[in-house]
Amino acid sequence: MRYAAIDIGSNAVRLLIADIIENHGSYSFKKNTLIRVPLRLGDDAFIQQHISDKKAADLVKSMAAFRNLMDVYKVTDYLAYATSAMREAKNGEDVVKLIKEEANIDLEIIHGSKEAKIIYASHAEQTIDKSKSYLYIDVGGGSTELSLFSAGELMASKSFNIGTIRILDNQDTEETWDDMREFIREHTRGYKQLLGIGTGGNINKLHRLAEEGDEAPMAFTKLKSLYTYLSSFSLKDRINVLGLNQDRADVIIPACEIYLTVMKNAGIKQIYVPRVGMVDGIIQTLIEQNLS
């Protein structure tokens, strides 16, 4: 049995095809195929509040390719979700209809609160000590989702319109930054030795650059040093000298700024990077819907 997850984000669109594994009545999954296409829908959505014809055409082509791959892999069920770029585009629902007509994919534009719940459903915390308290930080192109949980229980969760593409396009506001800082202060006070869990492509790359072991957390001080180091290079040199992909080399700087801001305000000294995200949460959601 195979499931598929489609995540239409502000920076990239992703398809994860996963094999479902049954073991004594419980279900897990193994990643089979992961495809990422850097469409940058946020550049249209956050500035013009509209997905351009060209971007919409590229998105439809990508979805048609994903549909064909799902058919070839004999996927039995899928979910496709779009997040903040499509939320803000006034023609978002028109694009959804076009994708249904041209690619035969049912796409849902979801609110930030549902996005946070799906990311939380990725079960990153399963590999971590449940007796401790964690702030789950997912940084995307258009939004940042924060979820606080303690002793395995979700205590608070909220989505903020602060993301890497939004910052690059100067579409973030100081008011939203203040709202995020206030949320952190309000919900994390009283938790001693709060740890972080970071998800998203940028924190995965930063963790690899830090050369920590796969299971080892990354220290706030290490992340701050990496930010200083990366910022010392021009965009061109981050691509040519450091070898970063073009669509990663620019967003990694504002991503650092978001993670550092959250960690500083929450008093987090270490962040775990389990390398899961939205698509993992979607697969887990399918398992819970169909097999639980």
JONOR-V186457 format. One record per pair of residues at least 4 apart in sequence whose ideal C-beta (glycine too) atoms are under 7 Angstrom apart, sorted by sequence separation. I is the first residue (numbers start at 0). J is the second residue. D is the distance in whole Angstrom. If there is no record, write none. Layout:
I_J_D ; I_J_D
//
This chain:
8_12_7 ; 40_44_6 ; 41_45_5 ; 42_46_7 ; 43_47_6 ; 44_48_6 ; 50_54_5 ; 51_55_7 ; 52_56_6 ; 53_57_6 ; 54_58_6 ; 55_59_6 ; 56_60_6 ; 57_61_6 ; 58_62_6 ; 59_63_6 ; 60_64_7 ; 61_65_6 ; 62_66_6 ; 63_67_7 ; 64_68_6 ; 65_69_6 ; 66_70_7 ; 67_71_6 ; 68_72_6 ; 81_85_4 ; 82_86_7 ; 83_87_6 ; 84_88_6 ; 90_94_6 ; 91_95_7 ; 92_96_7 ; 93_97_6 ; 94_98_6 ; 95_99_7 ; 96_100_6 ; 97_101_6 ; 98_102_5 ; 99_103_7 ; 109_113_4 ; 111_115_6 ; 112_116_7 ; 113_117_6 ; 114_118_6 ; 115_119_6 ; 116_120_6 ; 148_152_6 ; 161_165_7 ; 162_166_7 ; 163_167_6 ; 164_168_6 ; 171_175_6 ; 173_177_6 ; 174_178_6 ; 175_179_6 ; 176_180_6 ; 177_181_6 ; 178_182_6 ; 179_183_6 ; 180_184_6 ; 181_185_6 ; 182_186_6 ; 183_187_6 ; 184_188_6 ; 198_202_7 ; 199_203_7 ; 200_204_6 ; 201_205_6 ; 202_206_6 ; 203_207_7 ; 204_208_6 ; 205_209_6 ; 211_215_4 ; 217_221_5 ; 219_223_6 ; 220_224_6 ; 221_225_6 ; 222_226_6 ; 223_227_7 ; 224_228_6 ; 225_229_6 ; 226_230_6 ; 227_231_7 ; 232_236_4 ; 234_238_7 ; 235_239_6 ; 236_240_4 ; 237_241_5 ; 243_247_5 ; 244_248_7 ; 247_251_6 ; 250_254_6 ; 251_255_7 ; 252_256_7 ; 253_257_6 ; 254_258_6 ; 255_259_6 ; 256_260_6 ; 257_261_6 ; 258_262_6 ; 259_263_6 ; 260_264_6 ; 261_265_6 ; 275_279_4 ; 277_281_6 ; 278_282_7 ; 279_283_6 ; 280_284_6 ; 281_285_7 ; 282_286_7 ; 283_287_6 ; 284_288_6 ; 285_289_6 ; 286_290_5 ; 287_291_5 ; 7_12_5 ; 21_26_6 ; 22_27_7 ; 50_55_5 ; 69_74_4 ; 86_91_7 ; 99_104_7 ; 109_114_6 ; 124_129_7 ; 138_143_5 ; 148_153_5 ; 149_154_6 ; 160_165_7 ; 165_170_5 ; 166_171_5 ; 171_176_7 ; 197_202_4 ; 206_211_6 ; 217_222_6 ; 232_237_5 ; 236_241_7 ; 238_243_6 ; 243_248_4 ; 262_267_4 ; 286_291_7 ; 6_12_7 ; 20_26_7 ; 43_49_6 ; 44_50_6 ; 85_91_4 ; 98_104_5 ; 99_105_6 ; 127_133_7 ; 137_143_7 ; 148_154_6 ; 165_171_5 ; 187_193_6 ; 211_217_5 ; 237_243_5 ; 6_13_5 ; 19_26_6 ; 20_27_5 ; 43_50_5 ; 137_144_4 ; 146_153_6 ; 147_154_5 ; 238_245_6 ; 20_28_6 ; 43_51_5 ; 69_77_6 ; 98_106_5 ; 147_155_5 ; 209_217_5 ; 229_237_6 ; 232_240_6 ; 243_251_7 ; 262_270_6 ; 5_14_6 ; 19_28_5 ; 20_29_6 ; 85_94_7 ; 124_133_6 ; 136_145_6 ; 232_241_6 ; 18_28_6 ; 40_50_6 ; 135_145_7 ; 146_156_4 ; 161_171_5 ; 238_248_5 ; 3_14_6 ; 4_15_5 ; 17_28_4 ; 18_29_5 ; 43_54_5 ; 95_106_5 ; 134_145_6 ; 135_146_4 ; 145_156_7 ; 206_217_6 ; 237_248_4 ; 3_15_7 ; 17_29_6 ; 145_157_6 ; 209_221_5 ; 3_16_5 ; 17_30_6 ; 18_31_5 ; 95_108_7 ; 134_147_5 ; 135_148_7 ; 17_31_6 ; 40_54_6 ; 144_158_5 ; 161_175_6 ; 234_248_6 ; 1_16_6 ; 2_17_6 ; 15_30_6 ; 16_31_5 ; 133_148_6 ; 160_175_5 ; 161_176_6 ; 234_249_6 ; 1_17_7 ; 16_32_4 ; 38_54_6 ; 119_135_6 ; 142_158_5 ; 143_159_5 ; 159_175_6 ; 209_225_6 ; 1_18_6 ; 2_19_6 ; 91_108_6 ; 132_149_4 ; 142_159_6 ; 205_222_7 ; 208_225_6 ; 1_19_7 ; 15_33_5 ; 40_58_7 ; 142_160_6 ; 143_161_5 ; 161_179_6 ; 0_19_4 ; 38_57_6 ; 118_137_5 ; 141_160_7 ; 142_161_7 ; 143_162_6 ; 159_178_6 ; 13_33_7 ; 14_34_5 ; 38_58_6 ; 130_150_6 ; 142_162_5 ; 159_179_5 ; 205_225_6 ; 13_34_7 ; 129_150_6 ; 141_162_4 ; 13_35_5 ; 86_108_6 ; 129_151_4 ; 140_162_5 ; 229_251_6 ; 230_252_6 ; 38_61_7 ; 85_108_5 ; 139_162_5 ; 140_163_5 ; 141_164_6 ; 229_252_6 ; 11_35_5 ; 12_36_5 ; 124_148_7 ; 138_162_7 ; 140_164_4 ; 141_165_5 ; 11_36_6 ; 36_61_5 ; 79_104_5 ; 81_106_6 ; 138_163_7 ; 157_182_6 ; 11_37_5 ; 12_38_6 ; 79_105_6 ; 118_144_6 ; 229_255_7 ; 10_37_6 ; 11_38_6 ; 79_106_5 ; 80_107_6 ; 81_108_5 ; 82_109_7 ; 119_146_5 ; 124_151_7 ; 79_107_7 ; 10_39_6 ; 80_109_5 ; 115_144_4 ; 226_255_4 ; 1_31_7 ; 114_144_6 ; 225_255_7 ; 9_40_6 ; 10_41_6 ; 111_142_6 ; 115_146_6 ; 155_186_4 ; 9_41_3 ; 82_114_5 ; 154_186_7 ; 111_144_7 ; 222_255_7 ; 226_259_6 ; 119_153_6 ; 9_44_7 ; 58_94_7 ; 62_98_5 ; 66_102_5 ; 222_258_6 ; 223_259_6 ; 66_103_6 ; 119_156_7 ; 145_182_7 ; 222_259_6 ; 50_88_5 ; 59_97_6 ; 63_101_6 ; 66_104_6 ; 163_201_7 ; 48_87_6 ; 49_88_6 ; 55_94_5 ; 59_98_6 ; 63_102_4 ; 65_104_7 ; 147_186_5 ; 32_72_7 ; 44_84_4 ; 48_88_6 ; 49_89_6 ; 50_90_6 ; 62_102_4 ; 116_156_7 ; 147_187_7 ; 48_89_5 ; 49_90_6 ; 50_91_7 ; 115_156_5 ; 149_190_7 ; 45_87_6 ; 55_97_7 ; 59_101_5 ; 62_104_5 ; 115_157_7 ; 41_84_4 ; 44_87_5 ; 59_102_6 ; 115_158_5 ; 204_247_6 ; 219_262_5 ; 40_84_4 ; 44_88_4 ; 50_94_5 ; 114_158_6 ; 40_85_7 ; 43_88_7 ; 12_58_7 ; 112_158_6 ; 205_251_7 ; 111_158_2 ; 200_247_7 ; 204_251_6 ; 219_267_6 ; 12_61_6 ; 201_250_6 ; 219_268_5 ; 201_251_5 ; 205_255_7 ; 218_268_6 ; 14_65_5 ; 218_269_6 ; 202_254_7 ; 217_269_7 ; 16_69_7 ; 134_187_6 ; 201_254_3 ; 216_269_4 ; 217_270_5 ; 14_68_7 ; 216_270_6 ; 216_271_5 ; 217_272_6 ; 16_72_5 ; 83_139_7 ; 84_140_7 ; 202_258_6 ; 82_139_7 ; 84_141_5 ; 16_74_6 ; 83_141_3 ; 132_190_5 ; 82_141_7 ; 83_142_4 ; 134_193_6 ; 136_195_6 ; 5_65_6 ; 82_142_7 ; 136_196_7 ; 139_199_6 ; 132_193_5 ; 133_194_5 ; 134_195_5 ; 135_196_5 ; 136_197_5 ; 137_198_5 ; 138_199_5 ; 197_258_6 ; 133_195_7 ; 137_199_6 ; 131_194_6 ; 133_196_5 ; 138_201_6 ; 138_202_7 ; 3_69_5 ; 206_272_4 ; 195_262_6 ; 203_272_6 ; 202_272_5 ; 1_72_6 ; 3_74_4 ; 203_274_5 ; 1_73_6 ; 2_74_7 ; 5_77_7 ; 124_196_7 ; 193_265_6 ; 195_267_4 ; 1_74_5 ; 2_75_7 ; 4_77_7 ; 7_80_7 ; 9_82_7 ; 123_196_5 ; 193_266_6 ; 194_267_6 ; 197_270_5 ; 1_75_6 ; 2_76_5 ; 3_77_4 ; 4_78_6 ; 5_79_4 ; 6_80_6 ; 7_81_4 ; 8_82_6 ; 9_83_6 ; 193_267_6 ; 195_269_7 ; 196_270_7 ; 0_75_5 ; 2_77_6 ; 7_82_7 ; 9_84_4 ; 123_198_6 ; 194_269_6 ; 195_270_3 ; 196_271_5 ; 197_272_5 ; 8_84_7 ; 195_271_7 ; 83_160_7 ; 194_271_7 ; 196_273_7 ; 198_275_6 ; 199_276_6 ; 7_85_6 ; 183_261_6 ; 187_265_5 ; 198_276_5 ; 83_162_7 ; 187_266_7 ; 118_198_6 ; 184_264_6 ; 183_264_4 ; 167_249_6 ; 183_265_5 ; 167_250_7 ; 180_264_5 ; 164_250_7 ; 167_253_6 ; 163_250_4 ; 166_253_4 ; 163_253_5 ; 163_254_5 ; 45_141_7 ; 161_257_6 ; 41_140_5 ; 41_141_5 ; 140_250_7 ; 143_257_6 ; 138_254_5 ; 145_261_7 ; 45_164_7 ; 138_257_5 ; 45_165_5 ; 138_258_6 ; 42_164_7 ; 46_168_6 ; 136_258_6 ; 41_164_4 ; 45_168_5 ; 41_165_7 ; 46_170_7 ; 39_164_7 ; 45_170_4 ; 136_261_5 ; 42_168_6 ; 9_139_6 ; 10_140_3 ; 8_139_5 ; 9_140_3 ; 134_265_5 ; 8_140_6 ; 9_141_4 ; 134_267_6 ; 137_276_7 ; 127_271_6 ; 126_273_6 ; 123_273_4 ; 123_275_5 ; 9_162_6 ; 10_163_7 ; 10_164_6 ; 121_275_4 ; 9_164_5 ; 121_276_6 ; 118_276_7 ; 121_279_4 ; 118_277_6 ; 121_280_4 ; 117_277_6 ; 120_280_4 ; 119_280_7 ; 122_283_6 ; 118_280_5 ; 121_283_6 ; 117_280_4 ; 120_283_5 ; 117_281_6 ; 120_284_5 ; 117_284_6 ; 80_281_6 ; 78_281_5 ; 78_284_7 ; 78_285_6 ; 37_246_4 ; 76_285_6 ; 76_289_6 ; 10_246_7 ; 10_250_6 ; 28_282_5 ; 28_286_7 ; 26_286_5 ; 15_278_4 ; 26_290_5 ; 13_278_5 ; 17_282_5 ; 15_282_6 ; 19_286_7 ; 6_277_4 ; 6_278_5 ; 4_278_4 ; 6_281_7 ; 4_281_3 ; 4_282_5 ; 2_282_5 ; 2_285_5
//
